[in-house]
Amino acid sequence: MNIQVRRSQPGAEAEFVTGLEWLFAPPGSRPPDWDRDRAVERTAQVLADENAALFEARSHQDRLVGVASVYLDILSVRFGRRASIEDLAVHPEWRSRGVGAALLTTARTWAQDHGADYVFLESGVARAEAHRFYLREGATHGAAAFRWDIER
């Protein structure tokens, strides 16, 4: 595998969102309120946030083959500073080629360098292959996640 992982920069928002859309393929799905333009705007906000980082994996031809986002989000009384990997997506043609592992390592290193005590990652219940990958990468089942959507 010949890829480079680097921090996303302003101007790459739309391309980063394209990478996120790889998560919509089965077993994933498009969020019911998905709005690509709003996602591009949010990406710009995240790029400006010192407590977050967006990473992109690129092939030797400079093709986007993976993306990841990591956020310093809460300081827990019980567990310390948490970093959350919110998005980790690899182009379907590049899966099982080390791209996800490289992105995960980069995100975890960024979290550690920014004071995180642990890294948290949620994954949809249908993503059995992704779950096997996370376990191979040393993750443990730390929690069951529950969600309430806010009506707007």
Secondary structure, 3 states (H helix, E strand, C coil): CCEEEEECCCCCHHHHHHHHHHHHCCCCCCCCCCCHHHHHHHHHHHHCCCCEEEEEEEECCCCEEEEEEEEEEEEECCCEEEEEEEEEEECHHHCCCCHHHHHHHHHHHHHHHCCCCEEEECCCCCCHHHHHHHHHCCCCCCCCCCCCCCCC
